Amino acid sequence: MSESIFIKHAAQLVTVSGHTENPAKRDGMRELNCIEDGALLATDGKIIAVGTTEGIQTKYENEINQAKQINASGKVVSPGLIDPHTHLVHAGTRENEYAMRLKGKTYMDIMNQGGGIHATTRATQQADVDQLYQESKQRLDTFLVNGVTTVEAKSGYGLTTEHEIKQLEVSQHLNENHVMDIVSTFMGAHAVPVEEKANPDAFVDRVISEMIPEVAKRKLAQFNDVFCERGVFTPEQSRRILEAGKEFGLIPKIHADEIEPYGGAELAAAVGAVSADHLLKASDEGIRQMADQDVIGVLLPGTAFFLMAEFAQARKMIDQGLAVALSTDANPGSSPTLSLQFIMNLGCLKMGMTPEEVITATTINAAHAIGRANQIGSLEIGKQADITIFDVPNYLTLSYQYGMNHVDTVIKCGQVVVEDGNLQTRALKKVR
């Protein structure tokens, strides 16, 4: 069991409370429910009290005397940040493609020439399990130092049953060993292998008949994702894959309408997906259907920034009633960043979101997007003590000062794992 933790005198304790049952929408995304001179008490990895410093000190004097005390004076305390869309496990980098795009090549141009996803697929297939594990662990450590306590991790750089399983097993081992929580998504339908480009339906059949059953049998993933985009998988192929996953207990997610309007948002609503991600070109009707079906829109402004593309219309989506989450889309080709704080900056500066909305989008709504809102995403009694303390005087500073890491302390399941901005390597093991 972890030690008891008492955090006191926070300039602002940002609870983001009240949205555990359903994600925050419209005005609810701006309701952070902050407590000034806030305090929090956690025991055995769970939050047992949230309130003012004076109120908790009066009620829990005995428990506080036995707890590790953290003075958060002049700092902001928030739920641990959550990244609901990453491609964590992979090998290789693609800085050469970055240079090609600067010379005018498009993302799809590069992919159709054997680059893009295919380049990372080759590197990932050639890498052994130890290499993938060590490289991915380093990424997790960086996420943690930047205030993220839970990530979703997709496969999709294997494109064969053997290598998809390899990616997912690495994710599973990381979740078992690393202090962070990793939620796994199967994404065998990330691209059609180059050698099968002439007959994509045969590959779709193999994803359905071979990969999905094997992933489900081994219990390696909770979600099933597909890249629904012209030149990748059609809406009809995507529907087949997502419906097949549902038969094996895999919850649908979808990469939708990133490059052109293609009916991905509408498909997400039709199949009951937990989220549709990207949505740069999603139609108004698709967004309306998603909102009606409580599908979460996971927006990835780092991808638009890096590809020099138009940003998703977050302001319009939120005003239309869509629950919005934010993510890095951390991957080597279109969003090589591990800074969710920078994504929060982009949410405000490039997508018209308010500072309050980007916090909600990286905490409780992100938790809903990975099916964990009953455990994490807000500072409420009974939830896991996943907490980030930022060395800023108020939460507005998080989106005002861009390109900076403001993290002072990170607590995971009641255990201090980052202190004074530094990883506490002795603490980087699971505590349950």
C-alpha positions in Angstrom: 0.0 0.0 0.0 1.1 3.6 -0.6 1.6 6.2 2.1 -1.0 8.7 3.1 -0.7 12.1 1.4 -1.9 15.4 2.7 -1.7 18.3 0.2 -2.5 21.7 1.8 -2.7 25.4 1.1 -3.1 25.1 -2.7 -3.7 28.4 -4.3 -6.3 26.6 -6.4 -7.4 23.0 -6.0 -9.0 22.2 -9.4 -11.4 19.4 -8.7 -13.3 19.1 -12.1 -16.0 17.4 -10.0 -19.5 16.5 -11.0 -18.9 14.8 -14.3 -18.2 11.2 -13.4 -21.4 9.8 -14.7 -21.4 11.7 -18.0 -18.8 13.7 -19.8 -18.9 17.5 -19.5 -20.6 19.3 -22.3 -21.2 23.0 -23.3 -21.1 25.2 -20.1 -20.2 22.1 -18.0 -16.7 22.1 -19.7 -16.1 25.5 -18.0 -17.1 24.4 -14.5 -13.8 23.4 -12.8 -15.1 23.7 -9.2 -11.9 25.2 -7.8 -11.2 25.5 -4.1 -9.0 28.3 -2.9 -6.6 27.4 -0.1 -7.5 23.9 -1.1 -6.5 20.6 0.5 -6.7 16.9 -0.2 -6.1 13.8 1.9 -5.4 10.4 0.3 -4.9 7.1 2.0 -4.0 3.7 0.4 -4.0 5.3 -3.0 -7.5 6.7 -2.8 -8.8 10.2 -2.1 -10.7 10.4 1.2 -11.2 14.1 1.7 -11.3 17.3 -0.5 -12.0 20.8 0.8 -10.4 23.8 2.3 -7.2 23.4 4.3 -8.8 24.5 7.5 -11.8 22.3 7.1 -9.8 19.1 6.4 -7.2 19.9 9.2 -10.1 20.2 11.7 -11.8 17.0 10.7 -8.9 14.7 10.0 -6.2 15.7 12.5 -5.2 12.2 13.4 -4.9 11.0 9.8 -2.9 14.1 8.8 -0.4 13.6 11.6 0.5 10.2 10.0 0.6 11.5 6.4 3.3 12.8 4.2 2.5 16.6 4.0 2.9 18.6 0.8 2.7 22.4 1.0 1.2 23.6 -2.3 1.2 27.2 -1.4 1.2 29.4 -4.5 0.6 26.3 -6.7 -2.3 24.7 -8.6 -3.4 21.2 -7.8 -5.3 19.3 -10.5 -6.2 15.8 -11.4 -3.4 13.9 -13.1 -3.5 14.7 -16.8 -4.9 11.9 -19.1 -3.8 11.3 -22.7 -6.6 9.3 -24.5 -4.9 8.8 -27.9 -1.3 7.8 -28.3 0.8 5.5 -30.5 3.1 4.8 -27.6 4.7 1.5 -28.7 6.8 1.8 -31.9 10.4 1.9 -33.1 12.1 4.5 -35.2 11.6 8.2 -36.1 10.7 10.0 -39.3 12.4 13.3 -39.3 13.3 12.8 -42.9 9.6 13.0 -43.8 9.4 16.2 -41.8 12.0 17.7 -44.2 10.0 16.3 -47.2 6.8 18.1 -46.0 8.7 21.3 -45.6 9.5 21.0 -49.3 5.8 20.5 -50.2 5.0 16.8 -50.0 1.7 15.9 -48.3 1.2 13.3 -45.6 -0.7 11.1 -48.0 2.0 11.6 -50.8 4.6 10.3 -48.4 2.4 7.4 -47.2 1.6 6.3 -50.8 5.3 6.2 -51.5 5.9 3.7 -48.7 6.6 6.2 -46.0 4.4 7.3 -43.2 2.8 4.5 -41.3 4.6 2.0 -43.5 8.0 3.3 -42.5 7.2 2.9 -38.8 5.7 -0.5 -39.5 9.0 -1.7 -40.9 11.0 -0.4 -38.0 8.5 -1.8 -35.5 8.4 -5.2 -37.1 12.2 -5.4 -37.1 12.5 -4.3 -33.4 12.5 -7.0 -30.7 10.4 -6.8 -27.6 13.1 -5.4 -25.4 13.9 -2.5 -27.7 10.2 -1.7 -28.0 9.8 -1.9 -24.2 12.8 0.3 -23.4 11.9 3.0 -26.0 8.3 3.1 -24.9 9.2 3.2 -21.2 11.3 6.3 -21.9 8.3 7.9 -23.5 6.2 7.1 -20.5 8.8 8.6 -18.2 8.6 11.8 -20.2 4.8 11.9 -20.1 5.0 11.5 -16.4 7.4 14.4 -15.9 5.0 16.5 -17.9 2.1 15.7 -15.6 0.4 12.8 -17.4 -0.6 9.9 -15.2 -2.6 7.7 -17.6 -2.3 7.1 -21.4 -4.1 5.1 -24.0 -1.8 3.2 -26.3 -2.7 1.9 -29.7 -1.1 -0.9 -31.8 -1.2 -0.5 -35.5 2.5 -0.5 -36.5 2.5 -4.3 -36.8 -0.1 -5.0 -39.5 0.4 -8.7 -39.1 -1.0 -10.8 -36.3 2.4 -11.6 -34.9 3.6 -8.0 -34.7 0.3 -6.5 -33.6 0.4 -9.0 -30.7 4.0 -8.0 -30.0 3.0 -4.3 -29.7 0.0 -5.1 -27.4 2.1 -7.4 -25.2 4.6 -4.6 -24.7 1.8 -2.3 -23.7 0.5 -4.9 -21.3 4.0 -5.4 -19.7 4.4 -1.7 -19.3 1.0 -1.4 -17.6 2.1 -4.2 -15.3 5.4 -2.7 -14.4 5.4 1.0 -14.9 3.7 3.3 -12.3 1.6 4.8 -15.0 -1.6 3.2 -16.2 -1.7 2.2 -19.9 -5.1 1.5 -21.6 -4.6 -0.6 -24.7 -6.4 -0.2 -28.1 -6.1 -2.7 -30.9 -5.6 -0.9 -34.2 -4.6 -3.5 -36.8 -6.6 -1.4 -39.3 -4.1 1.5 -39.2 -3.1 1.0 -42.8 -3.3 -1.5 -45.6 0.2 -3.2 -46.0 2.0 -2.1 -49.1 2.1 -5.6 -50.5 -1.7 -5.8 -50.2 -2.7 -2.4 -51.6 -4.3 -4.0 -54.6 -6.6 -6.1 -52.5 -7.5 -4.3 -49.3 -10.6 -6.4 -48.6 -8.4 -9.4 -48.1 -6.5 -7.6 -45.4 -9.8 -6.4 -43.8 -10.9 -10.1 -43.8 -7.7 -11.0 -42.0 -8.1 -8.3 -39.4 -11.6 -9.6 -38.7 -11.1 -13.3 -38.9 -7.6 -13.6 -37.4 -6.3 -10.6 -35.6 -9.4 -9.5 -33.6 -10.1 -13.0 -32.2 -6.5 -13.5 -31.2 -6.3 -10.1 -29.4 -9.6 -10.9 -27.6 -8.5 -14.4 -26.6 -5.3 -13.0 -25.1 -7.2 -10.1 -23.4 -4.7 -7.6 -24.8 -7.0 -4.6 -25.6 -10.1 -2.9 -24.4 -10.8 -0.9 -27.6 -10.7 -1.5 -31.4 -9.8 1.4 -33.6 -9.7 1.9 -37.4 -8.3 4.7 -39.7 -11.4 5.6 -41.8 -10.0 7.8 -44.5 -10.0 7.8 -48.3 -7.1 5.7 -49.5 -6.9 3.8 -46.2 -10.2 2.2 -45.1 -13.6 3.0 -46.4 -16.6 3.7 -44.2 -18.0 0.2 -45.2 -14.7 -1.5 -44.4 -14.4 0.4 -41.1 -17.9 -0.6 -40.1 -17.2 -4.2 -40.7 -14.0 -4.1 -38.6 -15.7 -2.2 -35.7 -18.8 -4.4 -35.6 -16.5 -7.5 -35.7 -14.6 -6.1 -32.7 -17.9 -5.5 -30.8 -18.7 -9.2 -31.1 -15.5 -10.0 -29.2 -16.1 -7.3 -26.5 -13.8 -4.6 -28.0 -15.3 -1.1 -27.7 -15.2 0.9 -31.0 -13.0 3.9 -31.5 -12.3 5.6 -34.9 -9.8 7.8 -36.6 -12.4 10.0 -38.4 -12.5 12.8 -41.0 -8.9 13.9 -40.6 -8.0 14.7 -44.1 -11.4 15.1 -45.8 -15.0 14.7 -44.9 -15.6 11.0 -45.2 -18.5 10.1 -43.0 -16.3 9.0 -40.1 -18.2 11.0 -37.4 -21.5 9.6 -38.6 -20.1 6.1 -38.5 -18.8 6.6 -34.9 -22.4 7.5 -33.9 -23.9 4.6 -35.8 -21.7 1.9 -34.2 -21.7 3.4 -30.7 -18.1 4.3 -30.6 -16.8 5.7 -27.3 -14.8 8.3 -29.3 -14.1 9.6 -32.7 -10.7 11.2 -33.0 -9.1 13.9 -35.2 -12.4 15.4 -36.8 -10.6 18.2 -38.6 -13.0 17.8 -41.6 -16.1 16.4 -39.8 -19.5 17.5 -41.1 -22.0 19.4 -39.0 -24.4 16.5 -39.3 -21.7 14.1 -38.1 -20.9 16.2 -35.1 -24.6 16.5 -34.3 -25.0 12.7 -34.4 -22.0 12.2 -32.2 -23.3 14.6 -29.6 -26.7 12.9 -29.7 -25.1 9.5 -29.1 -22.7 10.8 -26.4 -19.6 10.0 -28.6 -16.6 12.0 -27.3 -14.7 14.0 -29.8 -11.0 13.6 -29.1 -9.2 16.4 -30.8 -5.5 16.3 -31.7 -4.2 19.8 -32.4 -0.6 18.7 -32.3 -1.2 16.8 -35.6 -2.7 19.8 -37.3 0.2 22.0 -36.0 2.9 19.6 -37.2 1.3 18.9 -40.6 0.5 22.6 -41.1 -3.1 21.7 -41.6 -6.4 23.4 -40.7 -7.3 22.8 -37.0 -10.5 21.1 -35.9 -13.4 23.5 -35.0 -13.4 22.9 -31.3 -15.3 26.0 -30.5 -18.1 25.1 -32.8 -18.2 21.5 -31.6 -18.4 22.4 -27.9 -21.2 25.0 -28.7 -23.1 22.3 -30.5 -23.0 20.0 -27.5 -20.1 17.7 -28.3 -18.1 16.5 -25.3 -14.5 17.3 -26.3 -11.2 15.7 -25.0 -7.7 16.6 -26.1 -4.6 14.4 -26.8 -1.1 14.5 -28.1 -1.6 11.8 -30.7 2.0 11.0 -29.8 3.5 9.3 -32.8 6.7 9.5 -34.9 5.1 10.8 -38.1 2.4 13.4 -37.6 2.7 14.5 -33.9 6.1 13.7 -32.4 5.4 15.3 -29.0 4.9 14.0 -25.5 3.7 17.4 -24.0 0.0 17.4 -23.3 0.5 20.9 -21.8 1.5 22.2 -25.2 -1.6 20.6 -26.6 -3.6 22.6 -24.0 -1.9 25.7 -25.3 -2.9 24.9 -28.9 -6.4 24.1 -27.8 -6.8 27.8 -26.7 -4.6 29.5 -29.2 -5.6 27.6 -32.3 -9.0 26.1 -31.6 -10.8 28.8 -29.6 -11.1 26.8 -26.4 -11.1 28.5 -23.0 -8.5 27.7 -20.3 -11.3 26.0 -18.3 -12.3 23.8 -21.3 -8.8 22.5 -22.0 -8.4 21.4 -18.4 -11.7 19.5 -18.6 -10.6 18.1 -21.9 -7.4 16.7 -20.5 -8.9 15.3 -17.3 -12.5 14.1 -16.9 -13.5 14.1 -20.5 -10.2 12.3 -21.4 -11.1 9.8 -18.7 -14.5 9.2 -20.3 -12.8 8.7 -23.7 -11.0 5.6 -22.3 -13.7 4.3 -20.1 -12.0 5.3 -16.8 -14.1 8.2 -15.5 -15.3 6.2 -12.5 -11.6 5.9 -11.3 -9.7 9.0 -12.5 -10.1 12.4 -14.1 -11.3 14.4 -11.1 -10.4 15.0 -7.5 -13.3 13.4 -5.7 -13.7 11.1 -2.7 -13.2 7.5 -3.6 -11.2 8.1 -6.8 -7.6 7.1 -7.4 -5.2 9.6 -6.0 -3.7 10.6 -9.4 -2.7 14.3 -8.9 -0.5 16.8 -10.6 0.8 19.9 -8.9 1.8 22.8 -11.2 4.1 25.5 -10.1 1.9 28.3 -11.3 -0.2 30.8 -9.3 -3.5 30.0 -11.1 -4.8 27.7 -13.7 -5.0 30.4 -16.4 -1.2 30.4 -16.5 -1.2 26.8 -17.8 -2.5 27.9 -21.2 -1.0 31.4 -21.0 2.7 30.5 -20.8 3.2 28.1 -23.8 5.9 25.6 -24.6 6.8 25.2 -20.9 6.6 22.3 -18.4 5.0 23.7 -15.3 5.0 20.5 -13.3 6.3 20.5 -9.8 4.9 17.3 -8.3 3.1 14.2 -9.7 1.3 11.7 -7.4 0.2 8.4 -8.9 -2.1 6.2 -6.8 -1.0 8.2 -3.7 2.7 7.8 -4.4 4.9 10.7 -5.1 6.6 9.9 -8.4 7.8 13.3 -9.6 9.1 15.8 -7.0 10.6 19.3 -7.8 10.1 18.4 -11.4 12.3 15.3 -11.2 11.4 11.6 -11.6 11.7 9.7 -8.4 13.2 6.5 -9.9 12.8 4.6 -6.7 9.0 5.1 -7.0 8.5 4.1 -10.7 6.9 0.7 -9.9 3.2 -0.1 -9.7 1.7 0.3 -6.3 -1.6 -1.6 -5.8 
